[in-house]
Amino acid sequence: MVPSPRLTVLARRARGDLSFGRVVIETTGLADPGPIHHTLLVDPVLAPNYALDGVVTAVDAVLGAATLDRHFEAQSQVAMADRIVLTKTDLADAGTLAALEARLDRLSPGVLRIVADKGAVPPGTLFGLGA
């Protein structure tokens, strides 16, 4: 039987084979963050060993509204976000961007948004969220 990856990583860290201060879970695309969040809070192995710092969600300024229209997971990502990164703002016209920003305000009021500059964001803005 192959051991669970979560146990393997924790065991290797306990033995001193691995050293890390942060784990980033990147779901790539459409994933509902709810079950991941829940697992980190209640799993008997994960909960005592990891603390959720926050949920960071990327929103494509050009396709974001259509994605929110078609996919519950996208709405869930925005609603649960502690930080939103807007991408491709240089490709969106002002009206599209304004409408998307208003929608994001409704789905996730008060959440800080960062505009990615050609995909780059200041790394310090993605961590230490204290969610």
Secondary structure, 3 states (H helix, E strand, C coil): CCCCHHHHHHHHHHHCCCCCCCCCCCCCCCCCHHHHHHHHHHCCCCCCCCCCCCCEEEEECCCHHHHHHHCHHHHHHHHHCCEEEEECHHHCCHHHHHHHHHHHHHHCCCCEEEECECCECCHHHCCCCCC
